[in-house]
Amino acid sequence: MDAVRAVADAVLYEGYLLYPYRASAAKNRSRWQFGVLGPPAAAAQAFGEAPDLEVQCLLRPGTGLGAVVIHLRFLQVQAREVQRREPDGTYLAVGALTVAGADMLSWDEAVEHEITLPELRLTGTGDFPVAVPGGEDVEPVVDPGGDPIGRIVRRRRPLTARVRTRVDPDGGLVRLTVSVTNEHAAPVTDKDSAVRSSLIGSHLLIEARDAAFVSLLDPPPAAAAAAARCRQHRCWPVLAGPAGSLDVVLGAPIILYDHPQIAEQSSGALYDCTEIDEILTLRVMTMTDVEKAEARATDPRAQAIVERCDAMSAADLQRLHGIGHAARGAEPRTVVTDRPWWDPAADSEVNPETDVVVVDGVPIARGSLVRVHPVRRADAQDLFYADQVARVAAVVADVDGEVHVAVVLVDDPAADLHDWYGRYLYFAPDELAPLPPAARPTSPEEN
């Protein structure tokens, strides 16, 4: 379960911090994007998320009825308010407080919760109330001399939810339905109030005992019909744990493959699991000292990100970039270069103006005519380019060594403009068919 929880934590904290990880960043004004179960009244008034999720999965019982253990995981919003101590001894809420040259900021944090339900036999129904208390904590703030200059007050609202389960036979399998509903009964008046009464990043970990889960993404033929009958609502179940294991399912608010893993190159959490570590790391490195100081003051997790990125060496960055996966299930390949990929000198031997790629035994270079046959559907507009004649503008290679051919369509009235500002269509060599120079179609004007 440790490996499973590592992936589940990435789901749990998706959106907790959004780069560039500062409280004042516009992106951080709309956090908590995934797995939000809002209070019912907020959804009805259109300023909160829906209050429920539901997941259905298939299991093959073992020698007995089998059982499952359900873990409900989510975050509880915690408001962190910085207060300054006034001369009369009272406290005043402020946006920031500076102590020994470092700022402390008011910010919304989160408290992690994992509710483990009693073992559930694979039969009948179940109903489990969930109650998380609210609370208030006060942390004194003192100056370097030990004198009180303020305090940090953390407040949490109570959360109330319910988990319901149902088990139905489906041929030789059983279909397990798990629903989670936010049952917050108190009135809510605005978006902020709704968020503070929501379950954030909600997801499920379900362990099977004396039973095995069936993949819904790639079910065996005998289970395909039963898998097609499963319905999901704001939650998608995938097999979790090492490849080949069938004893844990992750029900996540984002769609994943079976057996998702944290990339071994990742050196630490960046709280945006749908992005690429390399991109986010480079973005952090572009922050100014002032922005980094604000990020450190925003949240301890943001501080850890900045310090980790600042400490990375060129070799560390190269490691983030150095593994490519040609296809799911394929063996990873290591890209080895003499110089770091971001060094312009590494491309000194590359010249798109003169480089050549061989297609069907014919050298293709700048000025060659080709017929386009898109097969990868990298862009919806590829459908409109099928069978069009194009002129090659350049043969280029990306940092992973893959070759791409830049073209402009011969019949495009803006072809000259595309050449002028260097905006081309890019296709793989196997999407092109060479044409002799005489194959260029003539326009009505030329006739």
ChimeraX attribute file (.defattr): number of C-alpha atoms within 10 A of each C-alpha:
attribute: neighborCount
match mode: 1-to-1
recipient: residues
	/A:1	13
	/A:2	8
	/A:3	13
	/A:4	20
	/A:5	15
	/A:6	15
	/A:7	20
	/A:8	25
	/A:9	18
	/A:10	19
	/A:11	25
	/A:12	26
	/A:13	24
	/A:14	24
	/A:15	23
	/A:16	25
	/A:17	22
	/A:18	22
	/A:19	21
	/A:20	23
	/A:21	26
	/A:22	22
	/A:23	23
	/A:24	14
	/A:25	14
	/A:26	11
	/A:27	15
	/A:28	17
	/A:29	10
	/A:30	11
	/A:31	15
	/A:32	22
	/A:33	14
	/A:34	21
	/A:35	27
	/A:36	25
	/A:37	28
	/A:38	27
	/A:39	31
	/A:40	23
	/A:41	21
	/A:42	24
	/A:43	16
	/A:44	12
	/A:45	13
	/A:46	11
	/A:47	18
	/A:48	24
	/A:49	23
	/A:50	21
	/A:51	23
	/A:52	24
	/A:53	23
	/A:54	20
	/A:55	22
	/A:56	23
	/A:57	27
	/A:58	25
	/A:59	24
	/A:60	19
	/A:61	19
	/A:62	12
	/A:63	8
	/A:64	11
	/A:65	14
	/A:66	18
	/A:67	20
	/A:68	22
	/A:69	16
	/A:70	22
	/A:71	18
	/A:72	18
	/A:73	20
	/A:74	26
	/A:75	22
	/A:76	25
	/A:77	23
	/A:78	20
	/A:79	19
	/A:80	20
	/A:81	21
	/A:82	23
	/A:83	24
	/A:84	21
	/A:85	16
	/A:86	11
	/A:87	8
	/A:88	6
	/A:89	11
	/A:90	10
	/A:91	15
	/A:92	13
	/A:93	16
	/A:94	14
	/A:95	13
	/A:96	18
	/A:97	21
	/A:98	14
	/A:99	14
	/A:100	8
	/A:101	7
	/A:102	13
	/A:103	15
	/A:104	22
	/A:105	23
	/A:106	22
	/A:107	19
	/A:108	18
	/A:109	19
	/A:110	17
	/A:111	11
	/A:112	14
	/A:113	15
	/A:114	14
	/A:115	14
	/A:116	14
	/A:117	15
	/A:118	11
	/A:119	13
	/A:120	18
	/A:121	17
	/A:122	24
	/A:123	17
	/A:124	11
	/A:125	15
	/A:126	13
	/A:127	12
	/A:128	13
	/A:129	13
	/A:130	17
	/A:131	14
	/A:132	14
	/A:133	10
	/A:134	13
	/A:135	11
	/A:136	12
	/A:137	10
	/A:138	12
	/A:139	11
	/A:140	11
	/A:141	20
	/A:142	15
	/A:143	12
	/A:144	9
	/A:145	6
	/A:146	8
	/A:147	9
	/A:148	14
	/A:149	19
	/A:150	25
	/A:151	20
	/A:152	21
	/A:153	18
	/A:154	19
	/A:155	19
	/A:156	21
	/A:157	18
	/A:158	16
	/A:159	21
	/A:160	19
	/A:161	20
	/A:162	15
	/A:163	20
	/A:164	15
	/A:165	21
	/A:166	16
	/A:167	20
	/A:168	15
	/A:169	14
	/A:170	15
	/A:171	11
	/A:172	11
	/A:173	18
	/A:174	22
	/A:175	23
	/A:176	21
	/A:177	19
	/A:178	23
	/A:179	19
	/A:180	23
	/A:181	22
	/A:182	23
	/A:183	22
	/A:184	21
	/A:185	12
	/A:186	10
	/A:187	12
	/A:188	20
	/A:189	12
	/A:190	13
	/A:191	17
	/A:192	11
	/A:193	17
	/A:194	22
	/A:195	23
	/A:196	22
	/A:197	28
	/A:198	33
	/A:199	27
	/A:200	29
	/A:201	28
	/A:202	28
	/A:203	31
	/A:204	27
	/A:205	22
	/A:206	23
	/A:207	21
	/A:208	23
	/A:209	21
	/A:210	14
	/A:211	22
	/A:212	22
	/A:213	24
	/A:214	24
	/A:215	20
	/A:216	21
	/A:217	15
	/A:218	12
	/A:219	15
	/A:220	12
	/A:221	9
	/A:222	10
	/A:223	19
	/A:224	15
	/A:225	13
	/A:226	21
	/A:227	22
	/A:228	11
	/A:229	11
	/A:230	15
	/A:231	13
	/A:232	16
	/A:233	12
	/A:234	20
	/A:235	23
	/A:236	24
	/A:237	28
	/A:238	23
	/A:239	27
	/A:240	29
	/A:241	23
	/A:242	15
	/A:243	11
	/A:244	10
	/A:245	13
	/A:246	20
	/A:247	19
	/A:248	25
	/A:249	27
	/A:250	27
	/A:251	29
	/A:252	23
	/A:253	22
	/A:254	16
	/A:255	12
	/A:256	17
	/A:257	14
	/A:258	20
	/A:259	19
	/A:260	18
	/A:261	18
	/A:262	15
	/A:263	12
	/A:264	9
	/A:265	16
	/A:266	14
	/A:267	15
	/A:268	12
	/A:269	18
	/A:270	26
	/A:271	24
	/A:272	18
	/A:273	17
	/A:274	11
	/A:275	10
	/A:276	14
	/A:277	22
	/A:278	17
	/A:279	11
	/A:280	18
	/A:281	21
	/A:282	12
	/A:283	13
	/A:284	22
	/A:285	15
	/A:286	11
	/A:287	14
	/A:288	10
	/A:289	10
	/A:290	8
	/A:291	17
	/A:292	23
	/A:293	16
	/A:294	21
	/A:295	27
	/A:296	23
	/A:297	23
	/A:298	24
	/A:299	21
	/A:300	11
	/A:301	17
	/A:302	26
	/A:303	18
	/A:304	16
	/A:305	25
	/A:306	21
	/A:307	13
	/A:308	14
	/A:309	19
	/A:310	13
	/A:311	10
	/A:312	13
	/A:313	10
	/A:314	10
	/A:315	10
	/A:316	15
	/A:317	19
	/A:318	19
	/A:319	17
	/A:320	18
	/A:321	20
	/A:322	18
	/A:323	17
	/A:324	13
	/A:325	11
	/A:326	10
	/A:327	8
	/A:328	8
	/A:329	7
	/A:330	9
	/A:331	10
	/A:332	13
	/A:333	11
	/A:334	13
	/A:335	15
	/A:336	12
	/A:337	12
	/A:338	6
	/A:339	12
	/A:340	17
	/A:341	19
	/A:342	12
	/A:343	9
	/A:344	9
	/A:345	11
	/A:346	14
	/A:347	13
	/A:348	8
	/A:349	7
	/A:350	13
	/A:351	13
	/A:352	15
	/A:353	13
	/A:354	13
	/A:355	16
	/A:356	18
	/A:357	16
	/A:358	12
	/A:359	15
	/A:360	12
	/A:361	8
	/A:362	13
	/A:363	12
	/A:364	25
	/A:365	21
	/A:366	18
	/A:367	15
	/A:368	17
	/A:369	26
	/A:370	26
	/A:371	20
	/A:372	24
	/A:373	19
	/A:374	20
	/A:375	14
	/A:376	11
	/A:377	9
	/A:378	10
	/A:379	8
	/A:380	8
	/A:381	10
	/A:382	16
	/A:383	12
	/A:384	9
	/A:385	16
	/A:386	14
	/A:387	14
	/A:388	14
	/A:389	25
	/A:390	26
	/A:391	23
	/A:392	22
	/A:393	24
	/A:394	25
	/A:395	25
	/A:396	20
	/A:397	16
	/A:398	9
	/A:399	15
	/A:400	15
	/A:401	9
	/A:402	10
	/A:403	17
	/A:404	18
	/A:405	25
	/A:406	22
	/A:407	27
	/A:408	24
	/A:409	21
	/A:410	20
	/A:411	15
	/A:412	13
	/A:413	9
	/A:414	12
	/A:415	17
	/A:416	12
	/A:417	12
	/A:418	17
	/A:419	13
	/A:420	9
	/A:421	8
	/A:422	13
	/A:423	14
	/A:424	17
	/A:425	17
	/A:426	19
	/A:427	21
	/A:428	17
	/A:429	19
	/A:430	15
	/A:431	17
	/A:432	22
	/A:433	17
	/A:434	21
	/A:435	17
	/A:436	10
	/A:437	11
	/A:438	8
	/A:439	12
	/A:440	16
	/A:441	11
	/A:442	11
	/A:443	9
	/A:444	6
	/A:445	5
	/A:446	6
	/A:447	5
